[in-house]
C-alpha cells in the first residue's frame, strides 16, 4: 500500500540497527556490552543502549574515558542527539506524526554533515524527548533541559501595568517609615490596615497578574534566534518587531515554538515512544496512512487532503467565520497535502494517562467563569473554548472565538482584510497538519502527563537561558513562579549578561539559582576583576577555551606563521587532535598530606606535595613549576560553582573525551560537570578539524571572548558588591 511504499522510500529507513540488534554479514550477532536498564524506571524508550547506538551515517564513536558523571542540564535541549535519533525508526515515526513540517524539511538533508543536523535539532521537542527518554531508561536520571526563551514584549508590558497599579494601591496604606522596613514588610503592614473590600481589590490585582503571567508563559517562545535577532534584542530596539521575526522563523532554523506547544509535543512524544510494540523483529508502523515519499532528494505528497482540526492558540478565525471550511470555501483548494488520520492503537508497555481526568471534554463541566471567552484579538488573553476528543493523540480544541461588539459579517472591509491575513498565514496544508497534530494541553496538563509517564512528582527540570533583554526582574520572577506552580523544576535562570538576572531571586517566592554564562575562562577571570562575579556565584563557560590561545595579531611574524601553517603545510586532522593540550591555567594542584613516618624516611621531602594532574598524561601544556594564576585559584577564592559546556556541532571526539576526563577526575573544581547536549558517552566522527576550522568545541565564541591573563591573581580582584 501507499504507506509501505513511502516507508521503503524514506531516507530514514536505511538503518534499523539502533535498537541494538545489528548482525554481521555471516548472520551472527556480534557481542556487545549492553547497559542494563534502570529497574526502578518503567519507561521503555526504544532508544537503545549507548554502546550499540548508531548514527545516521554509521560514524558513532564512544568517549574514550567513559560517561559524564555530572551533568547539570542538557545543552541545547539534547540537540546533539539528532544524528542518532534520525537513525531510529521508532522516533522517526514520532517526528513524522507530531511535526510533519519539520520531517519534510529535514528529509532532504538527512545525509548532510553532522553539524547541520545538530543545528537543525536545537530546541526541538521531539529530539529533547528522545534524549530525555534515553537518559532516564539507561542512566536512571531525569535530565534538566535548557530552554532559550523569548518573552512577548507586549504581554510583558501588560503585566507591568497591573504591577504598577498594585504597587500604587499598596502605597496608599503605607507611610515613609513603613517603606523603610522593606517591600515585603511594608506590604504586610499595608494589608493589615486594609478593610475586607480593599483586600478584595488587592486579590483582584493578584489574580489578574497571575492570569496574565500564565498567558505570557504560554506564549513564551523556545528559540535561539539568529545573530541579527540577538543583536536587535541586545540593543533593545524594535522589540515587538524582533519578537515577531523570531516567531516566524522556520522551526528548523532556530525558529520559535511556544512553551505550551513545546511541552505538549514533548509529553506526547514520550507517551508515543512507550506505545510502540516492543517486538524488535516485527516493527509495527502506526504513523499516518499517507506518508511523505522521498526519492532522489524530492518530496512528493499524497493527494486527497482532508482538513484537520486546528489547535493553534495564537491565531483566530476572521470575524463571522466559525471554522476553517468557512474561510476557505471560496478560496482555491490545495492540490497537495497529507492525510491526517489519527494515530492507530498499539499495544502499550506503560499505562497511558487518562486524559479525561486531566482536562474536561465539554463545556458543561466548566465553571461559569471558565466559559467566559477572554481570548480576543485585542489583548491576546487565554480562552476556554469547547474541547473535543482528539483520539489517542490527546485533546484538541476548536478555535471559533465569538465576534467582539461592533463586528459583524457585513463589515466587508475588516472581514476581507482579516480573511486575507488568515489565508496568507496558512498557505499550505502541511502547516495546518502540523498545527493539528499538537495536543492542545496547557503547561500544567502536559506536566501532569509527564508525571503519569515517569512516575514521579517533578519530571521536568528546566534551565532558562534568557534571550529577551531589558525585561524587568519582577516579571522573570513571576515566570519562574508560574512554571513552578505548574509542576516544573526551574533549576536556574541564566544569561550572558550578569545584570539581567542578578537579584531575580529576591522577587521569587522561593529563590532560584542565578547562573552566569560566559564564553571563555578568560571572561570569568575578567568578571571577577571588574566586580561582576560575587562569592558563591554559579558560572558556566565554554570548555573549548581551555584548548585555544588567541594569537598575537599585532605580531606580523605570528600572522605569517599562521598563514603558512594553514595554507602551505600538509594538514593532518589526526595529528591535530593528538596535539590537543589544556592551557596552563587549567592545571589542578591536589594537596596530599604527608604522614610523620614518611617525613622521617625522607627529611628533604616537603610537608605538602603538589601533583599536577594531567601533566603525567601530557594533557596540559607547560610544566609543574608553571607560574601564573589558575581556574582553581579563582574557584577557591570566590567559592564558585563551576561547570562547562561546548558547542556539540563543533567538537570532535578527542576534545570532548579530554573535557569529560577533566570534569570526572576533578569534581572539586568542576562541581557542576559538563553540560553535554548529546547522548552521554558517545559522539560522531563526522565532526573533524580542517585547515580553516577548529573542532575543539569553542566555535565562533573564540572571536568575542577575553583571553586568560596569567599575571593576574584572585587576591588582586575586587569583590562584587
C-alpha positions as CSV (number, residue, x, y, z in Angstrom):
1,X,0.0,0.0,0.0
2,X,1.0,3.7,-0.1
3,X,2.2,3.6,3.5
4,X,4.6,0.7,2.9
5,X,5.8,2.2,-0.4
6,X,6.5,5.6,1.2
7,X,8.2,4.0,4.2
8,X,10.5,1.9,2.0
9,X,11.5,5.1,0.1
10,X,12.1,7.1,3.2
11,X,15.7,8.1,3.7
12,X,15.4,7.3,7.4
13,X,14.6,3.7,6.8
14,X,18.1,2.8,5.8
15,X,19.1,2.0,9.3
16,X,17.1,-0.2,11.7
17,X,20.0,-1.2,13.9
18,X,19.6,1.5,16.6
19,X,17.6,-1.0,18.7
20,X,20.8,-3.0,19.3
21,X,20.1,-6.0,17.1
22,X,22.5,-5.5,14.2
23,X,24.1,-8.5,12.6
24,X,27.2,-9.3,10.7
25,X,27.3,-10.4,7.1
26,X,27.6,-14.1,8.2
27,X,24.4,-13.8,10.1
28,X,25.9,-14.0,13.6
29,X,25.3,-11.3,16.1
30,X,28.4,-9.5,17.4
31,X,28.9,-9.4,21.1
32,X,28.2,-6.1,22.8
33,X,28.3,-4.8,26.4
34,X,24.7,-3.9,27.0
35,X,24.0,-1.3,29.7
36,X,21.2,-2.6,32.0
37,X,18.0,-0.7,32.1
38,X,17.2,1.0,35.4
39,X,14.7,-1.3,37.1
40,X,13.1,1.4,39.1
41,X,12.1,3.3,35.8
42,X,9.2,1.8,33.9
43,X,9.7,3.8,30.8
44,X,10.7,1.9,27.6
45,X,12.1,4.5,25.2
46,X,13.2,2.4,22.2
47,X,16.4,4.4,22.1
48,X,18.8,1.5,22.6
49,X,21.9,1.2,24.9
50,X,24.7,3.7,24.3
51,X,27.2,1.0,23.4
52,X,25.2,-0.2,20.4
53,X,23.8,3.1,19.2
54,X,24.4,4.0,15.6
55,X,24.2,7.4,13.9
56,X,22.5,8.1,10.6
57,X,25.9,7.9,8.9
58,X,27.2,5.0,11.0
59,X,30.1,7.1,12.3
60,X,29.4,6.8,16.1
61,X,32.4,6.6,18.5
62,X,32.3,6.1,22.3
63,X,34.0,8.5,24.7
64,X,37.5,7.2,25.5
65,X,37.1,8.0,29.2
66,X,33.6,6.7,29.8
67,X,30.4,8.7,30.5
68,X,30.0,12.1,32.1
69,X,29.5,11.7,35.8
70,X,27.9,15.1,36.5
71,X,25.6,16.9,34.0
72,X,23.5,19.8,35.4
73,X,21.5,20.3,32.2
74,X,21.3,19.2,28.6
75,X,22.8,21.9,26.4
76,X,20.5,22.9,23.6
77,X,17.8,20.6,24.7
78,X,19.7,17.4,23.7
79,X,20.2,18.7,20.1
80,X,23.4,16.8,19.9
81,X,21.4,13.5,19.8
82,X,20.0,14.3,16.4
83,X,22.3,12.1,14.3
84,X,21.2,9.1,16.5
85,X,17.5,9.9,16.6
86,X,17.4,10.2,12.8
87,X,18.7,6.6,12.6
88,X,15.9,5.3,14.9
89,X,12.8,4.2,13.0
90,X,10.6,4.4,16.1
91,X,11.4,8.0,16.8
92,X,11.2,9.0,13.1
93,X,7.6,7.8,13.1
94,X,7.0,10.1,16.1
95,X,8.7,13.0,14.4
96,X,6.7,12.4,11.2
97,X,3.4,12.3,13.1
98,X,3.8,15.1,15.5
99,X,5.9,17.5,13.4
100,X,5.3,16.7,9.8
101,X,6.6,20.1,8.6
102,X,9.9,19.5,10.3
103,X,10.1,16.0,9.0
104,X,9.6,17.3,5.4
105,X,12.3,19.9,6.0
106,X,14.9,17.5,7.3
107,X,14.3,14.7,4.9
108,X,16.4,16.1,2.0
109,X,19.2,16.9,4.5
110,X,19.3,13.7,6.4
111,X,22.7,12.7,4.9
112,X,24.2,16.2,5.3
113,X,27.2,16.7,7.6
114,X,26.5,16.1,11.3
115,X,26.9,19.8,12.3
116,X,24.0,20.7,10.1
117,X,21.8,18.0,11.6
118,X,22.7,19.2,15.1
119,X,21.9,22.8,14.3
120,X,18.5,21.7,12.9
121,X,17.6,20.0,16.2
122,X,18.2,22.8,18.6
123,X,15.2,23.4,20.8
124,X,13.2,20.6,19.1
125,X,10.8,19.0,21.5
126,X,10.9,15.5,19.8
127,X,14.7,15.4,19.9
128,X,14.6,16.6,23.5
129,X,12.2,13.8,24.3
130,X,14.5,11.3,22.7
131,X,17.4,12.4,24.8
132,X,15.4,12.5,28.0
133,X,13.9,9.1,27.4
134,X,17.4,7.5,26.9
135,X,18.9,9.3,29.9
136,X,16.0,8.1,32.1
137,X,16.0,4.5,30.9
138,X,19.7,3.7,30.8
139,X,21.2,6.2,33.3
140,X,18.2,6.5,35.7
141,X,18.4,10.3,35.7
142,X,15.8,12.9,35.0
143,X,17.7,15.3,32.7
144,X,17.2,19.1,33.0
145,X,16.6,20.8,29.7
146,X,17.9,24.1,28.5
147,X,15.3,26.5,27.2
148,X,16.3,29.5,25.1
149,X,13.4,31.8,25.9
150,X,12.0,35.0,24.3
151,X,9.1,36.9,26.0
152,X,6.4,38.7,24.2
153,X,7.2,42.4,24.9
154,X,3.5,43.3,24.5
155,X,2.5,40.8,27.2
156,X,5.3,41.9,29.4
157,X,4.1,45.5,29.2
158,X,0.5,44.4,30.1
159,X,1.9,42.7,33.3
160,X,3.9,45.7,34.2
161,X,0.8,47.9,34.0
162,X,-1.0,45.8,36.6
163,X,2.1,45.5,38.8
164,X,2.5,49.3,38.8
165,X,-1.2,49.8,39.7
166,X,-0.9,47.2,42.5
167,X,2.1,49.0,43.9
168,X,0.3,52.3,43.8
169,X,-2.6,50.8,45.6
170,X,-0.4,49.4,48.4
171,X,1.4,52.7,48.9
172,X,-1.9,54.3,49.8
173,X,-1.7,52.4,53.1
174,X,2.0,52.9,53.8
175,X,3.9,55.8,55.3
176,X,7.5,56.7,54.9
177,X,8.5,54.7,58.0
178,X,6.8,51.5,56.7
179,X,8.6,51.8,53.3
180,X,11.9,51.8,55.0
181,X,11.3,48.4,56.5
182,X,11.4,46.8,53.1
183,X,9.0,45.9,50.4
184,X,7.7,42.7,52.0
185,X,7.3,44.2,55.5
186,X,5.6,47.3,54.1
187,X,3.2,45.2,52.1
188,X,2.3,43.2,55.2
189,X,1.7,46.4,57.2
190,X,-0.5,47.7,54.4
191,X,-2.6,44.6,54.2
192,X,-3.2,44.7,57.9
193,X,-4.6,48.2,57.5
194,X,-7.0,47.3,54.7
195,X,-10.7,46.6,55.1
196,X,-12.2,43.5,53.7
197,X,-13.3,45.2,50.5
198,X,-9.9,46.7,50.0
199,X,-8.3,43.3,50.4
200,X,-10.7,42.0,47.7
201,X,-9.3,44.7,45.4
202,X,-5.8,43.6,46.2
203,X,-6.8,40.0,45.5
204,X,-8.2,41.1,42.1
205,X,-4.8,42.6,41.3
206,X,-3.0,39.3,42.3
207,X,-5.4,37.2,40.2
208,X,-5.0,39.4,37.2
209,X,-1.2,39.3,37.5
210,X,-1.3,35.5,37.7
211,X,-3.6,35.2,34.7
212,X,-1.5,37.5,32.5
213,X,1.7,35.7,33.6
214,X,0.2,32.4,32.7
215,X,-0.6,33.8,29.2
216,X,3.0,35.1,29.0
217,X,4.3,31.7,29.8
218,X,2.0,30.0,27.3
219,X,3.2,32.4,24.6
220,X,6.9,32.3,25.6
221,X,9.0,31.3,22.6
222,X,11.5,28.5,22.9
223,X,14.0,29.6,20.3
224,X,17.7,30.6,20.0
225,X,17.3,33.2,17.3
226,X,19.9,34.2,14.7
227,X,22.7,36.7,15.0
228,X,20.6,39.7,13.8
229,X,17.8,38.9,16.2
230,X,20.1,38.6,19.1
231,X,21.8,41.9,18.2
232,X,18.5,43.7,18.0
233,X,17.5,42.2,21.3
234,X,20.7,43.3,22.9
235,X,20.2,46.9,21.6
236,X,16.7,46.9,22.9
237,X,15.2,48.4,19.7
238,X,12.2,47.2,17.7
239,X,11.5,44.6,20.4
240,X,7.9,43.8,19.1
241,X,9.1,43.5,15.6
242,X,12.1,41.4,16.6
243,X,9.8,39.0,18.6
244,X,7.5,38.6,15.6
245,X,10.6,37.7,13.4
246,X,11.7,35.1,15.9
247,X,8.2,33.7,16.0
248,X,8.0,33.4,12.2
249,X,11.5,31.8,11.7
250,X,11.4,28.3,10.4
251,X,11.5,25.7,13.2
252,X,14.5,24.0,11.6
253,X,16.5,27.2,11.7
254,X,16.3,28.1,15.4
255,X,12.8,29.4,15.0
256,X,10.2,29.7,17.7
257,X,7.7,27.4,19.2
258,X,5.6,28.5,22.2
259,X,6.3,26.9,25.5
260,X,2.8,25.5,25.7
261,X,3.1,23.8,22.3
262,X,6.7,22.6,23.1
263,X,5.6,20.9,26.3
264,X,2.6,19.3,24.7
265,X,4.7,17.8,21.9
266,X,7.4,16.8,24.3
267,X,4.9,14.9,26.5
268,X,3.1,13.4,23.6
269,X,6.4,12.2,22.1
270,X,7.3,10.4,25.3
271,X,3.9,8.9,25.5
272,X,4.1,7.6,21.9
273,X,7.5,6.2,22.5
274,X,6.1,4.0,25.2
275,X,3.2,3.0,22.9
276,X,5.3,1.2,20.3
277,X,5.4,-2.6,20.0
278,X,8.4,-3.9,21.9
279,X,8.9,-6.7,19.4
280,X,12.3,-6.0,17.7
281,X,11.7,-8.4,14.8
282,X,8.2,-7.2,14.0
283,X,8.1,-3.4,13.7
284,X,4.5,-2.1,13.8
285,X,4.1,1.2,12.0
286,X,1.2,3.2,13.3
287,X,2.0,6.5,11.6
288,X,-0.1,8.4,9.1
289,X,-1.6,6.3,6.3
290,X,-0.3,8.7,3.6
291,X,3.4,9.4,4.4
292,X,5.8,11.6,2.6
293,X,7.5,9.8,-0.2
294,X,11.2,10.5,-0.8
295,X,13.0,9.9,-4.0
296,X,16.3,11.4,-5.1
297,X,16.1,14.4,-2.8
298,X,12.5,15.3,-3.8
299,X,9.4,15.0,-1.7
300,X,6.1,14.2,-3.2
301,X,3.0,14.4,-1.0
302,X,-0.2,12.4,-1.1
303,X,-3.4,13.9,-2.5
304,X,-6.9,13.9,-1.2
305,X,-6.2,16.3,1.6
306,X,-8.6,16.2,4.5
307,X,-8.9,19.3,6.6
308,X,-7.6,18.6,10.1
309,X,-8.9,20.2,13.3
310,X,-6.7,23.2,14.1
311,X,-5.3,23.8,17.5
312,X,-3.0,26.9,17.4
313,X,-3.8,29.1,20.3
314,X,-2.2,32.2,18.8
315,X,-4.4,32.6,15.7
316,X,-8.1,33.4,15.3
317,X,-10.6,32.9,12.6
318,X,-11.8,36.1,10.8
319,X,-14.9,37.7,12.2
320,X,-18.0,35.8,11.1
321,X,-16.3,32.6,10.3
322,X,-16.6,29.7,12.7
323,X,-14.4,27.2,11.0
324,X,-11.6,26.8,8.6
325,X,-14.1,25.5,5.9
326,X,-16.0,28.8,6.1
327,X,-12.8,30.7,5.4
328,X,-11.6,28.5,2.6
329,X,-15.0,27.9,0.9
330,X,-14.3,30.5,-1.8
331,X,-10.6,30.1,-1.9
332,X,-8.7,27.7,-4.3
333,X,-8.2,24.3,-2.8
334,X,-4.8,22.9,-2.1
335,X,-3.7,20.4,-4.7
336,X,-1.2,18.6,-2.4
337,X,-1.2,17.6,1.2
338,X,-1.1,14.7,3.5
339,X,-3.7,12.6,5.2
340,X,-4.4,13.4,8.8
341,X,-5.6,10.0,10.0
342,X,-5.2,9.6,13.7
343,X,-2.5,7.6,15.4
344,X,-3.5,3.9,15.5
345,X,-4.0,1.9,18.7
346,X,-1.0,-0.2,19.5
347,X,0.0,-2.4,22.5
348,X,1.4,-0.3,25.3
349,X,4.1,-1.3,27.7
350,X,3.2,1.5,30.0
351,X,-0.2,2.6,31.1
352,X,-1.4,5.6,29.2
353,X,-2.5,8.7,31.1
354,X,-6.2,9.2,31.3
355,X,-6.7,12.5,29.5
356,X,-10.3,12.7,30.6
357,X,-9.0,13.1,34.2
358,X,-6.6,15.8,33.1
359,X,-8.9,18.1,31.1
360,X,-12.6,18.4,30.7
361,X,-14.2,17.3,27.4
362,X,-17.2,19.5,27.4
363,X,-18.3,23.0,28.3
364,X,-20.8,21.6,30.8
365,X,-18.0,20.6,33.1
366,X,-16.5,24.1,33.1
367,X,-17.5,26.8,35.6
368,X,-19.2,30.0,34.5
369,X,-16.0,32.0,34.7
370,X,-14.1,29.4,32.7
371,X,-16.8,29.5,30.0
372,X,-16.3,33.3,29.5
373,X,-14.2,33.8,26.4
374,X,-11.4,36.2,27.4
375,X,-9.3,35.4,24.4
376,X,-9.8,38.1,21.8
377,X,-7.7,39.7,19.0
378,X,-7.0,42.8,21.1
379,X,-5.4,41.6,24.3
380,X,-4.5,38.0,23.5
381,X,-5.7,36.6,26.8
382,X,-6.3,32.9,27.1
383,X,-9.7,31.4,26.4
384,X,-11.7,28.3,27.4
385,X,-13.5,27.1,24.3
386,X,-15.2,23.8,23.6
387,X,-12.9,20.8,23.7
388,X,-13.1,17.8,21.5
389,X,-11.7,14.3,21.8
390,X,-8.6,14.0,19.8
391,X,-8.3,10.2,19.9
392,X,-5.0,8.7,21.0
393,X,-3.2,11.9,20.4
394,X,-4.8,13.7,23.2
395,X,-7.2,16.6,23.4
396,X,-7.8,19.2,20.7
397,X,-9.8,22.4,21.0
398,X,-11.7,24.1,18.2
399,X,-11.0,27.8,17.7
400,X,-14.1,29.7,16.9
401,X,-14.0,32.9,19.1
402,X,-17.1,35.0,19.2
403,X,-17.2,38.3,17.5
404,X,-16.5,41.4,19.5
405,X,-19.0,44.2,19.8
406,X,-19.3,46.1,16.6
407,X,-18.1,43.2,14.5
408,X,-20.5,41.6,12.0
409,X,-20.3,39.6,8.9
410,X,-21.4,42.7,6.9
411,X,-18.2,44.5,7.8
412,X,-16.8,43.7,4.4
413,X,-13.5,45.7,4.6
414,X,-12.5,44.4,8.0
415,X,-13.6,40.9,7.3
416,X,-11.8,40.7,3.9
417,X,-8.5,42.0,5.4
418,X,-8.6,39.5,8.2
419,X,-9.5,36.7,5.8
420,X,-6.6,37.6,3.6
421,X,-4.2,37.6,6.6
422,X,-5.6,34.3,7.8
423,X,-5.2,32.6,4.5
424,X,-1.7,34.1,3.9
425,X,-0.5,32.6,7.2
426,X,-1.9,29.2,6.1
427,X,-0.5,28.8,2.7
428,X,0.0,25.1,2.7
429,X,-1.9,22.1,4.1
430,X,1.3,20.9,5.6
431,X,1.3,23.9,8.1
432,X,-2.3,23.2,9.0
433,X,-1.4,19.5,9.5
434,X,1.5,20.3,11.8
435,X,-0.7,22.6,14.0
436,X,-3.4,19.9,14.2
437,X,-1.0,17.3,15.5
438,X,-0.1,19.3,18.6
439,X,-2.2,18.3,21.5
440,X,-3.8,21.4,23.0
441,X,-2.8,20.9,26.6
442,X,-1.9,23.7,29.0
443,X,1.6,23.6,30.5
444,X,0.2,22.2,33.8
445,X,-1.7,19.5,31.9
446,X,1.4,18.5,29.9
447,X,3.4,18.2,33.1
448,X,0.6,16.0,34.6
449,X,1.0,13.7,31.6
450,X,4.8,13.6,32.3
451,X,4.1,12.7,35.9
452,X,2.0,9.8,34.9
453,X,4.6,8.5,32.4
454,X,7.7,8.9,34.6
455,X,6.0,8.0,37.9
456,X,7.5,11.0,39.8
457,X,6.2,14.3,41.1
458,X,8.8,16.6,39.4
459,X,9.5,15.1,35.9
460,X,10.5,18.3,34.2
461,X,13.7,20.2,35.1
462,X,14.4,23.5,33.2
463,X,17.4,25.8,32.8
464,X,16.0,29.1,31.4
465,X,18.6,30.8,29.1
466,X,17.4,34.4,28.9
467,X,17.4,35.7,25.3
468,X,14.9,38.6,25.8
469,X,16.8,41.6,27.1
470,X,15.6,44.6,29.1
471,X,12.8,42.6,30.9
472,X,12.1,43.6,34.5
473,X,13.3,41.2,37.0
474,X,10.0,41.0,38.8
475,X,8.5,39.7,35.5
476,X,11.1,37.0,35.2
477,X,10.4,36.1,38.8
478,X,6.7,35.8,38.0
479,X,7.5,33.5,35.1
480,X,9.6,31.3,37.4
481,X,6.8,31.1,40.0
482,X,4.2,30.2,37.4
483,X,6.3,27.4,35.9
484,X,6.9,26.0,39.4
485,X,3.2,26.1,40.3
486,X,2.6,24.2,37.1
487,X,4.9,21.4,38.3
488,X,8.2,22.3,36.6
489,X,11.5,22.3,38.4
490,X,13.2,25.5,37.4
491,X,16.8,24.6,38.3
492,X,18.2,28.0,37.3
493,X,17.8,31.1,35.2
494,X,20.9,32.0,33.1
495,X,22.2,34.8,30.9
496,X,25.4,36.0,29.4
497,X,24.5,39.5,30.8
498,X,25.0,39.4,34.6
499,X,22.9,42.5,35.2
500,X,19.9,40.9,33.6
501,X,19.5,38.1,36.2
502,X,21.3,39.4,39.3
503,X,18.7,39.7,42.1
504,X,15.8,37.8,40.4
505,X,15.6,35.5,43.5
506,X,14.6,38.5,45.6
507,X,11.3,38.6,43.7
508,X,10.7,34.9,43.6
509,X,8.5,33.0,46.1
510,X,11.4,30.5,46.5
511,X,14.9,31.6,45.5
512,X,16.1,30.4,42.1
513,X,19.7,29.6,41.1
514,X,21.1,32.5,39.1
515,X,23.5,31.1,36.6
516,X,26.1,33.2,34.8
517,X,27.1,32.2,31.3
518,X,30.5,33.1,29.9
519,X,32.2,32.5,26.5
520,X,35.5,31.5,28.0
521,X,37.5,31.1,31.2
522,X,39.1,34.4,30.4
523,X,35.7,36.1,30.6
524,X,35.2,34.5,34.1
525,X,38.6,36.0,35.2
526,X,37.7,39.4,33.8
527,X,34.3,39.3,35.5
528,X,36.0,38.6,38.8
529,X,38.3,41.6,38.5
530,X,35.6,44.1,37.4
531,X,33.3,43.0,40.3
532,X,30.5,41.3,38.2
533,X,31.1,38.0,39.9
534,X,30.3,37.7,43.6
535,X,31.4,35.0,46.1
536,X,29.2,31.9,45.8
537,X,28.1,32.5,42.2
538,X,27.3,29.7,39.7
539,X,29.2,30.1,36.4
540,X,29.5,28.2,33.2
541,X,32.0,28.7,30.4
542,X,32.8,27.0,27.1
543,X,35.3,24.2,27.8
544,X,36.8,24.7,24.4
545,X,38.5,27.8,25.7
546,X,40.9,25.6,27.6
547,X,42.5,24.5,24.4
548,X,42.6,27.7,22.4
549,X,45.1,30.5,22.9
550,X,44.5,33.7,21.0
551,X,47.3,34.6,18.7
552,X,49.0,38.0,18.9
553,X,47.6,39.7,15.9
554,X,49.9,42.7,16.4
555,X,52.9,40.4,15.7
556,X,53.5,40.2,11.9
557,X,55.7,37.1,12.2
558,X,52.9,35.2,14.2
559,X,50.4,36.1,11.5
560,X,52.7,34.8,8.7
561,X,53.3,31.6,10.6
562,X,49.5,31.1,10.9
563,X,49.1,31.6,7.1
564,X,51.9,29.3,6.4
565,X,50.5,26.5,8.6
566,X,47.0,26.9,7.2
567,X,47.8,27.2,3.5
568,X,51.1,25.5,2.7
569,X,51.9,22.8,5.2
570,X,50.4,19.3,4.9
571,X,47.3,19.1,7.0
572,X,46.6,16.1,9.2
573,X,43.5,16.1,11.3
574,X,44.6,13.1,13.3
575,X,47.9,14.8,14.3
576,X,46.0,18.0,15.1
577,X,43.7,16.1,17.6
578,X,46.7,14.4,19.1
579,X,48.3,17.8,19.8
580,X,45.4,18.9,21.9
581,X,46.6,20.2,25.3
582,X,45.0,22.2,28.0
583,X,46.4,25.6,28.6
584,X,48.5,26.1,31.8
585,X,45.7,27.9,33.7
586,X,43.7,24.6,33.6
587,X,46.2,22.8,35.7
588,X,45.0,21.4,39.0
589,X,47.0,21.1,42.2
590,X,45.9,18.4,44.6
591,X,47.1,18.7,48.2
592,X,48.5,15.4,49.7
593,X,49.2,15.3,53.3
594,X,52.4,13.5,54.4
595,X,52.5,11.2,57.5
596,X,55.2,11.5,60.1
597,X,56.6,8.2,59.1
598,X,57.1,9.3,55.5
599,X,58.6,12.6,56.7
600,X,61.2,10.6,58.8
601,X,62.1,8.5,55.8
602,X,62.7,11.5,53.7
603,X,63.7,14.6,55.5
604,X,64.1,16.6,52.3
605,X,60.5,15.9,51.4
606,X,58.2,18.9,51.6
607,X,55.3,18.9,54.0
608,X,52.9,19.4,51.2
609,X,53.4,17.9,47.8
610,X,51.6,19.0,44.7
611,X,50.7,16.7,41.9
612,X,49.9,18.2,38.6
613,X,47.1,16.1,37.3
614,X,47.3,15.7,33.6
615,X,51.0,16.6,33.3
616,X,51.8,12.9,33.6
617,X,49.4,12.1,30.7
618,X,50.6,15.0,28.6
619,X,47.2,16.7,28.7
620,X,48.3,20.1,29.9
621,X,50.9,22.3,28.3
622,X,53.7,23.8,30.5
623,X,55.4,22.2,33.4
624,X,54.9,21.6,37.1
625,X,56.6,24.8,38.1
626,X,54.4,26.9,35.8
627,X,53.9,30.4,37.2
628,X,50.6,32.1,36.9
629,X,47.0,32.0,38.2
630,X,44.7,29.1,37.5
631,X,40.9,28.4,37.4
632,X,41.4,26.5,40.7
633,X,42.7,29.7,42.4
634,X,39.6,31.7,41.5
635,X,37.3,28.8,42.3
636,X,38.7,28.6,45.9
637,X,39.0,32.4,46.4
638,X,35.4,33.1,45.3
639,X,33.8,29.8,46.4
640,X,32.4,29.4,42.9
641,X,30.3,26.6,41.5
642,X,31.8,25.9,38.0
643,X,30.5,24.0,35.1
644,X,31.4,23.8,31.4
645,X,29.6,23.4,28.1
646,X,30.7,23.0,24.5
647,X,29.1,23.5,21.1
648,X,28.2,20.0,20.2
649,X,28.2,20.7,16.4
650,X,31.8,21.9,16.6
651,X,33.6,19.4,18.9
652,X,35.4,16.2,17.9
653,X,35.7,13.0,19.9
654,X,39.2,13.8,21.1
655,X,38.4,17.2,22.6
656,X,35.2,16.1,24.3
657,X,36.9,13.0,25.8
658,X,39.6,15.2,27.3
659,X,37.0,17.5,28.8
660,X,34.9,14.6,30.2
661,X,38.1,13.2,31.8
662,X,39.0,16.6,33.3
663,X,35.5,17.0,34.8
664,X,35.2,13.4,36.1
665,X,38.7,13.5,37.7
666,X,38.3,16.9,39.3
667,X,34.8,17.3,40.7
668,X,36.2,19.5,43.4
669,X,36.9,22.1,40.8
670,X,34.2,21.5,38.2
671,X,31.5,20.5,40.6
672,X,28.7,21.2,38.0
673,X,30.4,18.9,35.5
674,X,30.0,19.1,31.7
675,X,26.6,20.0,30.3
676,X,26.6,17.8,27.3
677,X,23.8,18.2,24.7
678,X,24.3,14.8,23.1
679,X,24.0,11.1,24.1
680,X,26.1,10.7,27.3
681,X,29.1,8.5,26.3
682,X,29.0,8.7,22.5
683,X,29.5,11.2,19.7
684,X,30.1,11.1,15.9
685,X,33.2,11.1,13.8
686,X,31.6,13.4,11.2
687,X,32.9,16.5,13.1
688,X,36.6,16.8,12.3
689,X,39.1,19.7,12.2
690,X,40.1,21.2,8.9
691,X,42.6,23.7,7.6
692,X,40.4,26.7,8.5
693,X,38.0,25.1,11.0
694,X,38.6,24.1,14.6
695,X,36.6,21.4,16.3
696,X,37.6,22.0,20.0
697,X,34.0,23.0,20.8
698,X,34.7,26.7,21.1
699,X,33.3,27.6,17.6
700,X,32.9,31.3,16.9
701,X,32.9,32.3,20.5
702,X,36.7,32.4,20.3
703,X,36.4,35.7,18.4
704,X,34.3,37.6,21.0
705,X,35.9,36.4,24.3
706,X,38.7,37.6,26.5
707,X,41.9,35.6,26.9
708,X,43.2,34.4,30.3
709,X,45.8,36.7,31.9
710,X,48.2,34.6,33.9
711,X,49.8,37.6,35.5
712,X,46.5,38.5,37.4
713,X,45.8,37.0,40.8
714,X,42.4,36.5,42.5
715,X,43.9,38.3,45.5
716,X,44.0,41.5,43.4
717,X,40.4,41.2,42.3
718,X,37.7,43.3,44.0
719,X,34.7,41.5,45.4
720,X,31.4,42.3,43.8
721,X,29.0,44.3,45.9
